[in-house]
Amino acid sequence: MSTFFLSVVTPDGIFFEGQVRRVVVRTRTGDVGIMAGHISYVAALGIGKLRITLDGGVRVAAVADGVLKVSKEKTVILAQTCEWADEIDVERARRAEEMARQRLQTLQSGKEFERAELKLRRALNRLSIAEKE
């Protein structure tokens, strides 16, 4: 199976760079798989799982929001957040989930409600990926 260059970048810097065999990532319309030779493609990322298949196995990360761009030269994921499954601080994610749930109970609508809802979805995604991997 051929490889291609993948770069995953977050606001904190380069999360991952290297040759990979396959990438599966959650977009806003569902999961997308990318392999060498994929056509040019751009999609908005959702909140979900990022699976990177390397020669030595598979790495899994929690990813949230951003953009996926595939070209002949490389594939780039610009993500708001990205964390390897084995590095997720489960206790911190549980606290974030609890705080978001409490916040949602006190808010009725508006931007603050949307932010709390997003925080809850991110925390639940992180917990799900940490516990399954």
OpenMM code with the backbone's topology and positions (N, CA, C; nanometers):
from openmm import Vec3, app, unit

residues = "MET SER THR PHE PHE LEU SER VAL VAL THR PRO ASP GLY ILE PHE PHE GLU GLY GLN VAL ARG ARG VAL VAL VAL ARG THR ARG THR GLY ASP VAL GLY ILE MET ALA GLY HIS ILE SER TYR VAL ALA ALA LEU GLY ILE GLY LYS LEU ARG ILE THR LEU ASP GLY GLY VAL ARG VAL ALA ALA VAL ALA ASP GLY VAL LEU LYS VAL SER LYS GLU LYS THR VAL ILE LEU ALA GLN THR CYS GLU TRP ALA ASP GLU ILE ASP VAL GLU ARG ALA ARG ARG ALA GLU GLU MET ALA ARG GLN ARG LEU GLN THR LEU GLN SER GLY LYS GLU PHE GLU ARG ALA GLU LEU LYS LEU ARG ARG ALA LEU ASN ARG LEU SER ILE ALA GLU LYS GLU".split()
positions = [
    Vec3(0.0849, -0.1174, 0.0000),
    Vec3(0.0000, 0.0000, 0.0000),
    Vec3(0.0902, 0.1247, 0.0000),
    Vec3(0.0613, 0.2182, -0.0867),
    Vec3(0.1402, 0.3415, -0.0987),
    Vec3(0.1185, 0.4326, 0.0209),
    Vec3(0.2144, 0.5223, 0.0405),
    Vec3(0.2036, 0.6199, 0.1487),
    Vec3(0.1902, 0.7596, 0.0905),
    Vec3(0.1522, 0.8529, 0.1757),
    Vec3(0.1434, 0.9943, 0.1397),
    Vec3(0.1785, 1.0762, 0.2628),
    Vec3(0.2081, 1.2043, 0.2416),
    Vec3(0.2493, 1.2923, 0.3506),
    Vec3(0.1272, 1.3538, 0.4184),
    Vec3(0.1222, 1.3445, 0.5509),
    Vec3(0.0151, 1.4023, 0.6314),
    Vec3(0.0748, 1.5017, 0.7294),
    Vec3(0.0105, 1.6166, 0.7400),
    Vec3(0.0458, 1.7165, 0.8399),
    Vec3(-0.0798, 1.7518, 0.9182),
    Vec3(-0.0719, 1.7395, 1.0502),
    Vec3(-0.1826, 1.7775, 1.1389),
    Vec3(-0.1319, 1.8938, 1.2234),
    Vec3(-0.1993, 2.0077, 1.2125),
    Vec3(-0.1554, 2.1292, 1.2798),
    Vec3(-0.2692, 2.1836, 1.3668),
    Vec3(-0.2337, 2.2252, 1.4883),
    Vec3(-0.3293, 2.2881, 1.5789),
    Vec3(-0.2762, 2.4275, 1.6123),
    Vec3(-0.3531, 2.5088, 1.6835),
    Vec3(-0.3010, 2.6398, 1.7250),
    Vec3(-0.1733, 2.6294, 1.8090),
    Vec3(-0.1510, 2.5152, 1.8730),
    Vec3(-0.0311, 2.4951, 1.9545),
    Vec3(0.0912, 2.4569, 1.8719),
    Vec3(0.0716, 2.4242, 1.7446),
    Vec3(0.1841, 2.3865, 1.6593),
    Vec3(0.1575, 2.2584, 1.5831),
    Vec3(0.2657, 2.1961, 1.5363),
    Vec3(0.2539, 2.0729, 1.4586),
    Vec3(0.2237, 1.9577, 1.5535),
    Vec3(0.1113, 1.8926, 1.5306),
    Vec3(0.0694, 1.7791, 1.6125),
    Vec3(0.1306, 1.6503, 1.5583),
    Vec3(0.1309, 1.6374, 1.4246),
    Vec3(0.1853, 1.5181, 1.3598),
    Vec3(0.2303, 1.5537, 1.2189),
    Vec3(0.3421, 1.4967, 1.1770),
    Vec3(0.3861, 1.5060, 1.0385),
    Vec3(0.4555, 1.3764, 1.0024),
    Vec3(0.4244, 1.3248, 0.8839),
    Vec3(0.4935, 1.2046, 0.8397),
    Vec3(0.4211, 1.1341, 0.7283),
    Vec3(0.4834, 1.0270, 0.6820),
    Vec3(0.4265, 0.9423, 0.5783),
    Vec3(0.3260, 0.8467, 0.6419),
    Vec3(0.2086, 0.8361, 0.5828),
    Vec3(0.1032, 0.7495, 0.6357),
    Vec3(0.0437, 0.6658, 0.5233),
    Vec3(-0.0251, 0.5608, 0.5603),
    Vec3(-0.0912, 0.4745, 0.4617),
    Vec3(-0.2374, 0.5119, 0.4423),
    Vec3(-0.2997, 0.5578, 0.5515),
    Vec3(-0.4419, 0.5944, 0.5444),
    Vec3(-0.4762, 0.6872, 0.6593),
    Vec3(-0.5756, 0.7735, 0.6343),
    Vec3(-0.6295, 0.8624, 0.7364),
    Vec3(-0.7813, 0.8532, 0.7301),
    Vec3(-0.8431, 0.8389, 0.8447),
    Vec3(-0.9895, 0.8465, 0.8536),
    Vec3(-1.0196, 0.9538, 0.9565),
    Vec3(-1.1006, 1.0516, 0.9169),
    Vec3(-1.1291, 1.1639, 1.0056),
    Vec3(-1.2761, 1.2019, 0.9942),
    Vec3(-1.3303, 1.2540, 1.1029),
    Vec3(-1.4705, 1.2974, 1.1064),
    Vec3(-1.4820, 1.4372, 1.0469),
    Vec3(-1.5655, 1.4490, 0.9437),
    Vec3(-1.5987, 1.5801, 0.8888),
    Vec3(-1.7388, 1.6152, 0.9368),
    Vec3(-1.7861, 1.7306, 0.9009),
    Vec3(-1.9208, 1.7703, 0.9450),
    Vec3(-2.0294, 1.6876, 0.8798),
    Vec3(-1.9951, 1.6172, 0.7703),
    Vec3(-2.0947, 1.5338, 0.7015),
    Vec3(-2.0701, 1.3851, 0.7217),
    Vec3(-1.9701, 1.3495, 0.8008),
    Vec3(-1.9429, 1.2084, 0.8270),
    Vec3(-1.7951, 1.1778, 0.8163),
    Vec3(-1.7603, 1.0515, 0.8370),
    Vec3(-1.6213, 1.0101, 0.8304),
    Vec3(-1.5740, 1.0032, 0.6855),
    Vec3(-1.4472, 1.0421, 0.6646),
    Vec3(-1.3859, 1.0396, 0.5320),
    Vec3(-1.2537, 0.9648, 0.5439),
    Vec3(-1.2310, 0.8730, 0.4495),
    Vec3(-1.1044, 0.8009, 0.4434),
    Vec3(-1.0195, 0.8547, 0.3295),
    Vec3(-0.8917, 0.8750, 0.3583),
    Vec3(-0.7985, 0.9272, 0.2591),
    Vec3(-0.6848, 0.8264, 0.2439),
    Vec3(-0.6518, 0.7942, 0.1189),
    Vec3(-0.5378, 0.7092, 0.0881),
    Vec3(-0.4556, 0.7780, -0.0200),
    Vec3(-0.3362, 0.7255, -0.0465),
    Vec3(-0.2497, 0.7826, -0.1497),
    Vec3(-0.3260, 0.7895, -0.2819),
    Vec3(-0.3092, 0.8998, -0.3533),
    Vec3(-0.3749, 0.9165, -0.4827),
    Vec3(-0.5158, 0.9714, -0.4757),
    Vec3(-0.5613, 1.0074, -0.3567),
    Vec3(-0.6969, 1.0630, -0.3410),
    Vec3(-0.7091, 1.1916, -0.4215),
    Vec3(-0.8266, 1.2157, -0.4745),
    Vec3(-0.8501, 1.3396, -0.5496),
    Vec3(-0.8429, 1.4594, -0.4552),
    Vec3(-0.8219, 1.5767, -0.5121),
    Vec3(-0.8211, 1.6989, -0.4310),
    Vec3(-0.9555, 1.7120, -0.3612),
    Vec3(-0.9497, 1.7563, -0.2361),
    Vec3(-1.0700, 1.7550, -0.1535),
    Vec3(-1.0524, 1.8523, -0.0378),
    Vec3(-1.1588, 1.9214, -0.0019),
    Vec3(-1.1591, 2.0102, 0.1144),
    Vec3(-1.2890, 1.9872, 0.1904),
    Vec3(-1.2783, 1.9784, 0.3235),
    Vec3(-1.3982, 1.9588, 0.4049),
    Vec3(-1.3780, 2.0213, 0.5426),
    Vec3(-1.4878, 2.0638, 0.6022),
    Vec3(-1.4865, 2.1145, 0.7395),
    Vec3(-1.4873, 1.9959, 0.8353),
    Vec3(-1.4018, 2.0019, 0.9370),
    Vec3(-1.3963, 1.8960, 1.0369),
    Vec3(-1.5085, 1.9126, 1.1387),
    Vec3(-1.5520, 1.7998, 1.1902),
    Vec3(-1.6470, 1.8004, 1.2997),
    Vec3(-1.5747, 1.7628, 1.4278),
    Vec3(-1.6490, 1.7106, 1.5221),
    Vec3(-1.5926, 1.6609, 1.6476),
    Vec3(-1.5971, 1.5096, 1.6393),
    Vec3(-1.4809, 1.4455, 1.6484),
    Vec3(-1.4789, 1.3007, 1.6357),
    Vec3(-1.3409, 1.2417, 1.6464),
    Vec3(-1.3231, 1.1294, 1.5779),
    Vec3(-1.2013, 1.0514, 1.5860),
    Vec3(-1.1153, 1.0739, 1.4622),
    Vec3(-0.9849, 1.0760, 1.4827),
    Vec3(-0.8859, 1.0786, 1.3760),
    Vec3(-0.8068, 0.9496, 1.3873),
    Vec3(-0.8078, 0.8681, 1.2797),
    Vec3(-0.7321, 0.7425, 1.2769),
    Vec3(-0.6234, 0.7549, 1.1712),
    Vec3(-0.4997, 0.7374, 1.2126),
    Vec3(-0.3862, 0.7462, 1.1219),
    Vec3(-0.3216, 0.6079, 1.1148),
    Vec3(-0.3198, 0.5500, 0.9941),
    Vec3(-0.2572, 0.4202, 0.9742),
    Vec3(-0.1145, 0.4410, 0.9240),
    Vec3(-0.0201, 0.3912, 1.0016),
    Vec3(0.1229, 0.4008, 0.9715),
    Vec3(0.1746, 0.2602, 0.9408),
    Vec3(0.3011, 0.2516, 0.9020),
    Vec3(0.3618, 0.1198, 0.8819),
    Vec3(0.3583, 0.0365, 1.0087),
    Vec3(0.3740, 0.1022, 1.1228),
    Vec3(0.3802, 0.0315, 1.2500),
    Vec3(0.2475, 0.0124, 1.3199),
    Vec3(0.1380, 0.0471, 1.2597),
    Vec3(0.0082, 0.0304, 1.3237),
    Vec3(-0.0805, 0.1520, 1.3075),
    Vec3(-0.1733, 0.1676, 1.3999),
    Vec3(-0.2726, 0.2751, 1.3932),
    Vec3(-0.2604, 0.3631, 1.5162),
    Vec3(-0.2641, 0.4943, 1.4959),
    Vec3(-0.2709, 0.5912, 1.6058),
    Vec3(-0.4080, 0.6563, 1.6007),
    Vec3(-0.4672, 0.6782, 1.7154),
    Vec3(-0.6004, 0.7367, 1.7248),
    Vec3(-0.5938, 0.8627, 1.8086),
    Vec3(-0.6662, 0.9644, 1.7638),
    Vec3(-0.6701, 1.0917, 1.8358),
    Vec3(-0.8126, 1.1448, 1.8365),
    Vec3(-0.8420, 1.2276, 1.9359),
    Vec3(-0.9676, 1.3031, 1.9399),
    Vec3(-0.9405, 1.4338, 1.8669),
    Vec3(-1.0280, 1.4687, 1.7732),
    Vec3(-1.0097, 1.5903, 1.6943),
    Vec3(-1.1389, 1.6713, 1.7001),
    Vec3(-1.1251, 1.8025, 1.6940),
    Vec3(-1.2433, 1.8884, 1.6974),
    Vec3(-1.2216, 2.0122, 1.6125),
    Vec3(-1.3123, 2.0330, 1.5217),
    Vec3(-1.3223, 2.1542, 1.4420),
    Vec3(-1.1958, 2.1851, 1.3621),
    Vec3(-1.2157, 2.2367, 1.2449),
    Vec3(-1.1039, 2.2732, 1.1594),
    Vec3(-1.1340, 2.2428, 1.0142),
    Vec3(-1.0274, 2.2133, 0.9390),
    Vec3(-1.0389, 2.1911, 0.7953),
    Vec3(-0.9474, 2.0773, 0.7532),
    Vec3(-0.9950, 1.9980, 0.6596),
    Vec3(-0.9166, 1.8932, 0.5956),
    Vec3(-0.8930, 1.9361, 0.4519),
    Vec3(-0.7665, 1.9323, 0.4070),
    Vec3(-0.7346, 1.9687, 0.2688),
    Vec3(-0.6457, 1.8603, 0.2097),
    Vec3(-0.6925, 1.8002, 0.1011),
    Vec3(-0.6180, 1.6949, 0.0336),
    Vec3(-0.5753, 1.7472, -0.1030),
    Vec3(-0.4458, 1.7306, -0.1337),
    Vec3(-0.3938, 1.7657, -0.2660),
    Vec3(-0.2997, 1.6541, -0.3102),
    Vec3(-0.2494, 1.6627, -0.4320),
    Vec3(-0.1539, 1.5626, -0.4817),
    Vec3(-0.0296, 1.5564, -0.3943),
    Vec3(0.0157, 1.6735, -0.3479),
    Vec3(0.1401, 1.6813, -0.2730),
    Vec3(0.1287, 1.6304, -0.1302),
    Vec3(0.0170, 1.6610, -0.0634),
    Vec3(0.0044, 1.6246, 0.0777),
    Vec3(-0.1398, 1.6395, 0.1242),
    Vec3(-0.1625, 1.5893, 0.2433),
    Vec3(-0.2904, 1.6074, 0.3113),
    Vec3(-0.2629, 1.6872, 0.4374),
    Vec3(-0.3427, 1.7914, 0.4591),
    Vec3(-0.3250, 1.8782, 0.5759),
    Vec3(-0.4549, 1.8816, 0.6552),
    Vec3(-0.4423, 1.8640, 0.7854),
    Vec3(-0.5543, 1.8800, 0.8771),
    Vec3(-0.5196, 1.9971, 0.9684),
    Vec3(-0.5988, 2.1016, 0.9601),
    Vec3(-0.5863, 2.2159, 1.0503),
    Vec3(-0.6989, 2.2012, 1.1513),
    Vec3(-0.6650, 2.1668, 1.2744),
    Vec3(-0.7663, 2.1373, 1.3756),
    Vec3(-0.7578, 2.2349, 1.4918),
    Vec3(-0.8729, 2.2669, 1.5460),
    Vec3(-0.8750, 2.3521, 1.6658),
    Vec3(-0.8125, 2.2782, 1.7832),
    Vec3(-0.8471, 2.1485, 1.7975),
    Vec3(-0.7861, 2.0656, 1.9013),
    Vec3(-0.7609, 1.9263, 1.8469),
    Vec3(-0.6565, 1.8631, 1.8972),
    Vec3(-0.6236, 1.7258, 1.8593),
    Vec3(-0.5398, 1.6660, 1.9719),
    Vec3(-0.5811, 1.5475, 2.0203),
    Vec3(-0.5097, 1.4811, 2.1301),
    Vec3(-0.5031, 1.3318, 2.1034),
    Vec3(-0.3853, 1.2726, 2.1191),
    Vec3(-0.3734, 1.1280, 2.1082),
    Vec3(-0.4603, 1.0624, 2.2151),
    Vec3(-0.5228, 0.9522, 2.1820),
    Vec3(-0.6125, 0.8824, 2.2744),
    Vec3(-0.5420, 0.8468, 2.4048),
    Vec3(-0.4171, 0.8014, 2.3952),
    Vec3(-0.3460, 0.7587, 2.5158),
    Vec3(-0.2906, 0.8742, 2.5987),
    Vec3(-0.3090, 0.9974, 2.5507),
    Vec3(-0.2619, 1.1148, 2.6253),
    Vec3(-0.3762, 1.1999, 2.6803),
    Vec3(-0.4989, 1.1568, 2.6578),
    Vec3(-0.6140, 1.2325, 2.7069),
    Vec3(-0.6210, 1.2211, 2.8588),
    Vec3(-0.6348, 1.3338, 2.9239),
    Vec3(-0.6504, 1.3393, 3.0691),
    Vec3(-0.7988, 1.3133, 3.0979),
    Vec3(-0.8303, 1.1900, 3.1322),
    Vec3(-0.9696, 1.1473, 3.1501),
    Vec3(-1.0370, 1.2249, 3.2624),
    Vec3(-0.9687, 1.2470, 3.3723),
    Vec3(-1.0287, 1.3222, 3.4834),
    Vec3(-1.0618, 1.4654, 3.4412),
    Vec3(-0.9717, 1.5267, 3.3669),
    Vec3(-0.9961, 1.6629, 3.3175),
    Vec3(-1.1165, 1.6639, 3.2222),
    Vec3(-1.1256, 1.5630, 3.1370),
    Vec3(-1.2388, 1.5544, 3.0442),
    Vec3(-1.3699, 1.5342, 3.1202),
    Vec3(-1.3663, 1.4551, 3.2265),
    Vec3(-1.4875, 1.4343, 3.3083),
    Vec3(-1.5297, 1.5645, 3.3771),
    Vec3(-1.4305, 1.6399, 3.4265),
    Vec3(-1.4630, 1.7686, 3.4885),
    Vec3(-1.5222, 1.8648, 3.3853),
    Vec3(-1.4661, 1.8661, 3.2647),
    Vec3(-1.5179, 1.9525, 3.1586),
    Vec3(-1.6596, 1.9121, 3.1215),
    Vec3(-1.6867, 1.7818, 3.1182),
    Vec3(-1.8223, 1.7338, 3.0889),
    Vec3(-1.9191, 1.7814, 3.1962),
    Vec3(-1.8823, 1.7646, 3.3217),
    Vec3(-1.9697, 1.8048, 3.4326),
    Vec3(-1.9960, 1.9552, 3.4314),
    Vec3(-1.8907, 2.0337, 3.4100),
    Vec3(-1.9084, 2.1793, 3.4061),
    Vec3(-2.0005, 2.2203, 3.2903),
    Vec3(-1.9835, 2.1563, 3.1747),
    Vec3(-2.0681, 2.1896, 3.0595),
    Vec3(-2.2128, 2.1512, 3.0870),
    Vec3(-2.2347, 2.0362, 3.1486),
    Vec3(-2.3721, 1.9941, 3.1815),
    Vec3(-2.4377, 2.0921, 3.2795),
    Vec3(-2.3626, 2.1346, 3.3817),
    Vec3(-2.4152, 2.2318, 3.4774),
    Vec3(-2.4486, 2.3635, 3.4085),
    Vec3(-2.3608, 2.4058, 3.3202),
    Vec3(-2.3818, 2.5323, 3.2479),
    Vec3(-2.5065, 2.5235, 3.1604),
    Vec3(-2.5264, 2.4102, 3.0954),
    Vec3(-2.6435, 2.3933, 3.0081),
    Vec3(-2.7745, 2.3997, 3.0879),
    Vec3(-2.7710, 2.3556, 3.2119),
    Vec3(-2.8916, 2.3591, 3.2944),
    Vec3(-2.9326, 2.5005, 3.3318),
    Vec3(-2.8367, 2.5934, 3.3358),
    Vec3(-2.8678, 2.7302, 3.3777),
    Vec3(-2.8969, 2.8235, 3.2606),
    Vec3(-2.8633, 2.7798, 3.1409),
    Vec3(-2.8825, 2.8648, 3.0229),
    Vec3(-3.0024, 2.8174, 2.9414),
    Vec3(-3.0695, 2.9096, 2.8779),
    Vec3(-3.1849, 2.8747, 2.7960),
    Vec3(-3.1539, 2.8789, 2.6470),
    Vec3(-3.0742, 2.9763, 2.6054),
    Vec3(-3.0443, 2.9887, 2.4630),
    Vec3(-2.9289, 3.0867, 2.4434),
    Vec3(-2.8964, 3.1109, 2.3198),
    Vec3(-2.7950, 3.2101, 2.2883),
    Vec3(-2.6562, 3.1521, 2.2720),
    Vec3(-2.5613, 3.2421, 2.2573),
    Vec3(-2.4223, 3.2043, 2.2317),
    Vec3(-2.3617, 3.1237, 2.3465),
    Vec3(-2.3907, 3.1633, 2.4693),
    Vec3(-2.3358, 3.0908, 2.5837),
    Vec3(-2.3844, 2.9459, 2.5856),
    Vec3(-2.5100, 2.9251, 2.5502),
    Vec3(-2.5667, 2.7906, 2.5437),
    Vec3(-2.4944, 2.7091, 2.4372),
    Vec3(-2.4719, 2.7704, 2.3202),
    Vec3(-2.4021, 2.7020, 2.2107),
    Vec3(-2.2591, 2.6649, 2.2521),
    Vec3(-2.1905, 2.7557, 2.3206),
    Vec3(-2.0546, 2.7271, 2.3670),
    Vec3(-2.0534, 2.6113, 2.4669),
    Vec3(-2.1466, 2.6132, 2.5591),
    Vec3(-2.1545, 2.5055, 2.6579),
    Vec3(-2.1854, 2.3723, 2.5902),
    Vec3(-2.2718, 2.3748, 2.4927),
    Vec3(-2.3062, 2.2539, 2.4183),
    Vec3(-2.1840, 2.1986, 2.3439),
    Vec3(-2.1064, 2.2871, 2.2822),
    Vec3(-1.9844, 2.2449, 2.2130),
    Vec3(-1.8823, 2.1872, 2.3109),
    Vec3(-1.8679, 2.2504, 2.4258),
    Vec3(-1.7753, 2.2005, 2.5270),
    Vec3(-1.8163, 2.0611, 2.5731),
    Vec3(-1.9461, 2.0391, 2.5886),
    Vec3(-1.9958, 1.9077, 2.6280),
    Vec3(-1.9644, 1.8046, 2.5206),
    Vec3(-1.9900, 1.8375, 2.3943),
    Vec3(-1.9623, 1.7444, 2.2846),
    Vec3(-1.8133, 1.7102, 2.2766),
    Vec3(-1.7263, 1.8098, 2.2960),
    Vec3(-1.5819, 1.7846, 2.2928),
    Vec3(-1.5398, 1.6942, 2.4085),
    Vec3(-1.5927, 1.7212, 2.5273),
    Vec3(-1.5574, 1.6397, 2.6433),
    Vec3(-1.6042, 1.4956, 2.6241),
    Vec3(-1.7250, 1.4774, 2.5749),
    Vec3(-1.7773, 1.3428, 2.5519),
    Vec3(-1.6963, 1.2694, 2.4450),
    Vec3(-1.6536, 1.3415, 2.3424),
    Vec3(-1.5704, 1.2807, 2.2382),
    Vec3(-1.4372, 1.2354, 2.2965),
    Vec3(-1.3739, 1.3210, 2.3753),
    Vec3(-1.2453, 1.2863, 2.4367),
    Vec3(-1.2601, 1.1632, 2.5272),
    Vec3(-1.3666, 1.1604, 2.6070),
    Vec3(-1.3878, 1.0459, 2.6955),
    Vec3(-1.4127, 0.9180, 2.6160),
    Vec3(-1.4935, 0.9265, 2.5145),
    Vec3(-1.5239, 0.8108, 2.4312),
    Vec3(-1.3979, 0.7546, 2.3673),
    Vec3(-1.3147, 0.8391, 2.3133),
    Vec3(-1.1935, 0.7930, 2.2463),
    Vec3(-1.0919, 0.7407, 2.3472),
    Vec3(-1.0772, 0.8060, 2.4601),
    Vec3(-0.9824, 0.7601, 2.5624),
    Vec3(-1.0223, 0.6244, 2.6175),
    Vec3(-1.1502, 0.6008, 2.6340),
    Vec3(-1.1971, 0.4767, 2.6945),
    Vec3(-1.1991, 0.3594, 2.5965),
    Vec3(-1.2118, 0.3887, 2.4657),
    Vec3(-1.2168, 0.2811, 2.3663),
    Vec3(-1.0804, 0.2392, 2.3162),
    Vec3(-0.9846, 0.3275, 2.3245),
    Vec3(-0.8526, 0.2978, 2.2638),
    Vec3(-0.7549, 0.2466, 2.3636),
] * unit.nanometer
topology = app.Topology()
chain = topology.addChain("A")
for resn in residues:
    res = topology.addResidue(resn, chain)
    for name in ("N", "CA", "C"):
        topology.addAtom(name, app.Element.getBySymbol(name[0]), res)
